[in-house]
Amino acid sequence: MWAAEVGDDVMGDDPTVNALQEKAARLFGMEDALFCPSGTMTNQLAIRVHTQPGSDVICDKYSHIYLYEGGGIMLNSFASVKLLDGDRGRLTAAQVADAISPENDIHSTITRLVSLENTMNKGGGSYYNINEIKSIKQVCMDKKIPLHLDGARLFNALVETGESPFQYGQLFDSISICLSKGLGCPVGSLLIGSTKTITNARRFRKVMGGGWRQAGFLAAAGIYALDHHVERLKEDHTRARAIGDIFSKKSEVEEIFPVDTNIVIIRLQESISETEYVKKLEKSGIRAVTFGKNLVRFVTHLDFTDDHLEEMRRKLEV
Ligand SMILES: Cc1ncc(COP(=O)(O)O)c(C=O)c1O
């Protein structure tokens, strides 16, 4: 990172940022990409670009863009939502088709975007079968509605399915990926899409105060992560499954969500407060977050090693 050649990215002059953006666009077979400080910003830029005030975004009721981005769909884009009840966050083409507003109906919002999340955070790292995404894409194409992917953890899905970023690039009009999270960068996300989408997003990034100067120091980490930290995500999944096994033996745990990738969600017995449980874990050096009533979420990542896993096992198997 220190060795990165940098320039002024607001002027489009940072060679390392440009190299990262070109690399990501090439990887997904899309025209352009935009480096941003966060996944929230890349999602919100996509929504801003694709929608108009008074239109709606179709997404799962647990999607990050709706639940955890501070009401940005409304605040940034003046758009509404159609919330669907997916299978651990995964929508079907039939659900999407049913939710699209009828044409020329002045009572309805106008559907301007369908947004999927893969892997699905709130679904416990669940991931899509690509055939379902293809069917959703067909529905969107028939109705001329763009399809966005919140792919904050897309690479976690890809290492499980063996699919390529290129296949995903063919299916979506815009894709957000996070270089932080599992890929291990200190900060940064990318929005990937057509030249037109990214040109518009660059303008709104500036409006939001997200134009940054010598961001090449951070982009250098992104380039490294894409080259070195993707395949190893499988190790995170193995460790997450091991954490699931540890909790399966704990009497206070009522249920463990299927561990598909790097997220483990446990449901505690009704009488146990998730907040107190997380505090207790924290005292013993295990960090997790509350994730709804009786729910606690653990995430494995680059900095969580086999030694940490063994330490966790020792602390919990007493
Ligand atoms: C699925 C998903 N999308 C988007 C984001 C937003 O990323 P950031 O925290 O970089 O804004 C997150 C963060 O946890 C996430 O889990």
The ligand as an ORCA input file, in Angstrom:
! r2SCAN-3c Opt
* xyz 0 1
  C     -24.873     -7.644      2.410
  C     -24.219     -6.331      2.731
  N     -24.329     -5.341      1.859
  C     -23.751     -4.145      2.073
  C     -23.043     -3.891      3.218
  C     -22.498     -2.527      3.439
  O     -21.123     -2.464      3.470
  P     -20.374     -1.278      4.276
  O     -20.366     -1.701      5.694
  O     -19.026     -1.246      3.641
  O     -21.156     -0.031      4.052
  C     -22.919     -4.908      4.181
  C     -22.177     -4.650      5.442
  O     -22.218     -5.401      6.381
  C     -23.536     -6.151      3.937
  O     -23.469     -7.163      4.829
*
